[in-house]
């Protein structure tokens, strides 16, 4: 994520970038040392999508300041 957006790693660690998901559970996070998008919580497809054929988790990346 950091590489794709051209961000420096200190911007990630200083809280200038957040990953926001629908609902209360935070499924994704940014790894502070690498800038990679990682899973932050166990993802249980059966619990989330039940009988839906295609299971999609949406999240948004919020970047504070100028890019």
SVG drawing of the C-alpha trace seen along z (x, -y; Angstrom):
<svg xmlns="http://www.w3.org/2000/svg" viewBox="-27 -18 37 40">
<polyline fill="none" stroke="black" stroke-width="0.4" points="0.0,0.0 2.8,-2.4 4.6,-1.7 1.4,-2.0 0.5,-5.4 4.1,-6.7 4.0,-7.1 6.9,-6.9 6.7,-4.4 6.8,-7.0 3.4,-8.4 1.9,-4.9 3.4,-4.6 2.3,-8.1 -1.3,-7.3 -1.7,-9.3 -3.2,-6.3 -6.1,-4.2 -7.9,-1.1 -11.7,-1.3 -14.0,1.7 -17.8,2.0 -19.1,3.1 -17.3,3.2 -14.7,5.9 -11.4,4.6 -10.3,7.3 -7.4,5.5 -4.5,3.4 -1.3,1.8 2.0,3.4 4.0,0.5 7.4,1.8 6.6,2.9 3.5,0.9 1.8,4.1 -2.0,4.7 -2.4,7.6 -5.3,9.4 -5.8,8.1 -8.5,10.6 -9.5,14.2 -11.8,14.1 -14.6,16.8 -16.3,17.0 -19.2,19.1 -20.0,16.6 -19.7,13.5 -21.3,14.6 -23.4,17.7 -25.0,19.0 -23.7,16.2 -21.7,17.6 -19.2,14.7 -17.9,13.4 -16.5,9.8 -15.0,7.8 -14.8,4.1 -12.5,1.6 -11.4,-1.9 -8.0,-3.5 -8.0,-6.9 -4.9,-9.1 -4.7,-12.3 -2.8,-15.2 -1.6,-15.8 -0.6,-13.1"/>
</svg>
